[in-house]
Amino acid sequence: MAYNIVLIEPEIPTNTGNIGRLSLASGSNLHLVKPFGFELSDKRVKRAGLDYWKHLSLNIYENIEDFFAMHKNKKMAFFSSHGEADHWSVDYEDGMFLIFGKESVGLPQNITQANLDRTYKIPIYNDHIRSLNLANAVSIVIYEALRP
């Protein structure tokens, strides 16, 4: 079984393209929740994802409510700079949904507040950095999840 990488309202086409490639490389499914800050046909998505995009297991949802209604009973972990526990403490399981917010503001506050016990952060060791690039954050998490 594969992991499920979820991007809620992604804004930057190159990040989404890179995460698409990462999804395929890691054997994961990619879930994109609208609205997007770009069109999926944007050449920057295709360029970042190279010719791998056509091989993705891709699921698209019209909004956050549709996504959560469809997967309400699934195991999920949410990733935010506002998480209390580190990403190393997630009890990763096959089929789990790994949920990331949009580049500018992260996950909506109502989602993190409702899931505090399942919201994790990637530690940042410098006060001058607010957050990591979304594609980098997804890479860190998915390969931690895959670690034997």
N, C-alpha and C positions, 0 to 999 in steps of 0.2 A: 504494500500500500504506500502511497506517496503522501508527502506533506502538501498542504494547501497554503500558498502565499496569497494574501489578500491585501490589495491596495485600495484604500478608501479615498476616493476623489483625487487621484493623482493629477499633478499639475505640469510636470516637466516631461516632455516626450522622450528625451534621451534616457532618463531614469527608468521609465516604463519599458523602453526597448531593452536596456541592459538587464532589467529584472526579468523580462521575458526570456532572454538568453540564459540567465541564471536558473530560472525555473526548469527549463529543459535540461540543463547540465546536471541539476540536482535531482532530477526525476520527480519534480513537484508539479502541481497544478497551479495555474495562475488565475486569480479571481480579481476582476476590476469592477469597482463600484462607481457609477456615475454620480455627479457630473465630472467629466474630465476637463482639464485645462487645455486640451488639444484634441485633434481628431486622430483616431487610430490609423487613419490613412496617411498621416503626417510623415514625410520622408525621413524626419529625424528619428521616429520610432523604428522605422524599417532599417535605417542605417545602423542604429545602435544594436538592434536585434539581429542584424545581418540576414542571411537567408534562412535562419532558424525559426523565425516567427511562424511559418506555416506548419511547423511540427508541434507547436505548443498545445497543451491541454488548457484551453482558455474558456473562462466563464465570465459573462458580463451581466451586470445587474443595473437596473434603472435607478436605484437609490439604496440608501443604507437600510431602510425598512424592509425592502424586498430581500436583501441579502440575509438579514437576521431572521426574517420569517422563514426563509428556506432552510436555514442551518441552525435553528434555535436550540436543538438538542445535541449539537456537536461540541467536542472539546476545543476550546479556543485559548490562545494566549495573545495578549495585546501588548504592543511595544510603544513606549512613550518615554520621553525624558522625565516625565512626572511619575514614573513607576518607582516603587519603593525597593523592590527586590531586583537583583541583577539577572540578566538573561541566562546566566549559568545555573540559576536555581529552578528554571522551568523543568517540569517533569514531561519532557518531550515524548510524544507517542505518535506512531504512524497514523496518518489520516488527520492529524491535528491541523487546525486553522491558525496560522500565524498572521496576525492582523497589524497593519501599519497605516498610519494616517498620511495626509497630504504634506507636501514639502514645506509649505509656508507656516502651518500652525499645528501639524500633527493630528492626532485623533481628536474628535470632538470631546469636549469636557464631559458631556452627559454619558458618553461611552466609558471613559476612564473612571468616572465616579461610580458608575454602576458595576464596574468590574475591577475594583481596586485590588482584590486578592489575586487577580489574574493579569495585572498590568506590570510589565517588567521594563527595565531600562538597560541600556548598554553603558557601562561606566565611561565617563569622560574625565580625564585627569588634568585638565587645564581650564582655568576660569575664563579664558578668552574665547572658548568654544561653547556655543549654545546647543548645537546638535550636530549629528553626522549627516552626510549625504544619504538620502533614502536608499539608493542602490547599494551603498556600502553597508548600511544598517541591515538590510535584508540579507546580504552576503554573510555577514557575521553570524546572524541568527540561524540561517538555514544550515550552514556548515557546522555550527554547534549542535543543532538538532541531529545532524547526520553522523556526528562523531560516535564511534563505537564505544 
